[in-house]
Amino acid sequence: MTDTPRFPTEWLTLPDLVDVLGEPLGRVRRFLDENYLVGSRRDGVLRVPAVFIVDGRPLPSLRGTIIVLHDAGFDADETIDWLLTPEETIGVAPIEALLAGRKSEVRRVAATLA
């Protein structure tokens, strides 16, 4: 892992996600199982970067990007690290580009990582 500054975000636990998304725990777990969200264990607790939630919903362009990264062999931690770390070919952290609506560009770069 490099010393590159990562995109700043808070981390949400499952109970936090239940509150933020206004969904029952089972539905929140389905978001994770179906790649609408990706989380990793931080301090022994599953957490999801808060930046992955926009207007009380998972960022719509996130799911396809997570799937592309998983297809490239990335695990959940590597997926999160890639999304939050500035990517030279994109010019910003991939999550920042997704938030700006640059889904195609992000997925094109992600697809080259396999």
One Martini backbone bead per residue (centre of mass of N, CA, C, O) as a GRO file, in nm:
protein
  114
    1MET     BB    1   0.099   0.035   0.021
    2THR     BB    2   0.061   0.356  -0.009
    3ASP     BB    3   0.090   0.716   0.078
    4THR     BB    4  -0.158   0.790  -0.046
    5PRO     BB    5  -0.414   0.984  -0.033
    6ARG     BB    6  -0.726   0.933   0.070
    7PHE     BB    7  -1.042   0.937   0.048
    8PRO     BB    8  -1.253   1.088   0.252
    9THR     BB    9  -1.413   0.889   0.516
   10GLU     BB   10  -1.650   0.738   0.664
   11TRP     BB   11  -1.763   0.466   0.878
   12LEU     BB   12  -2.010   0.211   0.845
   13THR     BB   13  -2.216   0.025   1.008
   14LEU     BB   14  -2.484  -0.166   1.003
   15PRO     BB   15  -2.656   0.015   1.191
   16ASP     BB   16  -2.598   0.271   1.031
   17LEU     BB   17  -2.724   0.172   0.762
   18VAL     BB   18  -3.007   0.135   0.863
   19ASP     BB   19  -3.044   0.438   0.919
   20VAL     BB   20  -2.953   0.571   0.645
   21LEU     BB   21  -3.143   0.375   0.457
   22GLY     BB   22  -3.410   0.265   0.592
   23GLU     BB   23  -3.336  -0.043   0.644
   24PRO     BB   24  -3.323  -0.351   0.698
   25LEU     BB   25  -3.078  -0.569   0.768
   26GLY     BB   26  -3.136  -0.770   0.537
   27ARG     BB   27  -3.113  -0.556   0.310
   28VAL     BB   28  -2.826  -0.464   0.371
   29ARG     BB   29  -2.699  -0.742   0.320
   30ARG     BB   30  -2.792  -0.755   0.023
   31PHE     BB   31  -2.626  -0.519  -0.078
   32LEU     BB   32  -2.363  -0.676  -0.027
   33ASP     BB   33  -2.421  -0.948  -0.179
   34GLU     BB   34  -2.507  -0.765  -0.458
   35ASN     BB   35  -2.294  -0.515  -0.490
   36TYR     BB   36  -2.398  -0.225  -0.389
   37LEU     BB   37  -2.192  -0.297  -0.165
   38VAL     BB   38  -1.882  -0.249   0.025
   39GLY     BB   39  -1.696  -0.424   0.278
   40SER     BB   40  -1.497  -0.417   0.586
   41ARG     BB   41  -1.282  -0.510   0.830
   42ARG     BB   42  -1.278  -0.291   1.115
   43ASP     BB   43  -1.202  -0.374   1.413
   44GLY     BB   44  -1.400  -0.641   1.362
   45VAL     BB   45  -1.593  -0.456   1.181
   46LEU     BB   46  -1.827  -0.404   0.960
   47ARG     BB   47  -1.756  -0.168   0.693
   48VAL     BB   48  -1.866   0.135   0.522
   49PRO     BB   49  -1.828   0.375   0.315
   50ALA     BB   50  -2.010   0.667   0.319
   51VAL     BB   51  -1.959   0.755   0.012
   52PHE     BB   52  -2.152   0.514  -0.100
   53ILE     BB   53  -2.368   0.720   0.002
   54VAL     BB   54  -2.661   0.869  -0.167
   55ASP     BB   55  -2.941   0.988  -0.062
   56GLY     BB   56  -2.995   0.705   0.103
   57ARG     BB   57  -2.819   0.548  -0.118
   58PRO     BB   58  -2.665   0.366  -0.322
   59LEU     BB   59  -2.448   0.416  -0.552
   60PRO     BB   60  -2.537   0.329  -0.866
   61SER     BB   61  -2.233   0.293  -0.998
   62LEU     BB   62  -2.105   0.081  -0.798
   63ARG     BB   63  -2.188  -0.209  -0.873
   64GLY     BB   64  -2.044  -0.247  -1.149
   65THR     BB   65  -1.764  -0.180  -1.036
   66ILE     BB   66  -1.743  -0.409  -0.834
   67ILE     BB   67  -1.774  -0.636  -1.040
   68VAL     BB   68  -1.525  -0.570  -1.209
   69LEU     BB   69  -1.323  -0.605  -0.973
   70HIS     BB   70  -1.393  -0.897  -0.904
   71ASP     BB   71  -1.325  -1.005  -1.191
   72ALA     BB   72  -1.015  -0.900  -1.142
   73GLY     BB   73  -0.965  -1.018  -0.823
   74PHE     BB   74  -1.091  -0.849  -0.610
   75ASP     BB   75  -1.135  -0.776  -0.300
   76ALA     BB   76  -1.286  -0.584  -0.076
   77ASP     BB   77  -1.034  -0.425   0.015
   78GLU     BB   78  -0.924  -0.363  -0.271
   79THR     BB   79  -1.173  -0.216  -0.371
   80ILE     BB   80  -1.173   0.013  -0.167
   81ASP     BB   81  -0.887   0.113  -0.215
   82TRP     BB   82  -0.927   0.185  -0.515
   83LEU     BB   83  -1.169   0.386  -0.480
   84LEU     BB   84  -0.995   0.581  -0.259
   85THR     BB   85  -0.754   0.597  -0.462
   86PRO     BB   86  -0.572   0.764  -0.654
   87GLU     BB   87  -0.589   0.768  -1.016
   88GLU     BB   88  -0.393   0.851  -1.269
   89THR     BB   89  -0.590   0.800  -1.523
   90ILE     BB   90  -0.824   0.986  -1.380
   91GLY     BB   91  -0.705   1.207  -1.138
   92VAL     BB   92  -0.873   1.050  -0.924
   93ALA     BB   93  -1.069   0.906  -0.731
   94PRO     BB   94  -1.300   0.686  -0.832
   95ILE     BB   95  -1.529   0.788  -0.646
   96GLU     BB   96  -1.519   1.078  -0.750
   97ALA     BB   97  -1.594   1.006  -1.042
   98LEU     BB   98  -1.865   0.873  -0.978
   99LEU     BB   99  -1.992   1.127  -0.842
  100ALA     BB  100  -1.943   1.282  -1.138
  101GLY     BB  101  -2.038   1.060  -1.370
  102ARG     BB  102  -1.766   0.860  -1.453
  103LYS     BB  103  -1.829   0.549  -1.507
  104SER     BB  104  -1.693   0.454  -1.774
  105GLU     BB  105  -1.404   0.531  -1.701
  106VAL     BB  106  -1.377   0.360  -1.446
  107ARG     BB  107  -1.444   0.081  -1.578
  108ARG     BB  108  -1.222   0.081  -1.787
  109VAL     BB  109  -0.990   0.081  -1.583
  110ALA     BB  110  -1.080  -0.166  -1.415
  111ALA     BB  111  -1.066  -0.373  -1.661
  112THR     BB  112  -0.736  -0.348  -1.678
  113LEU     BB  113  -0.661  -0.509  -1.395
  114ALA     BB  114  -0.667  -0.827  -1.473
   0.00000   0.00000   0.00000
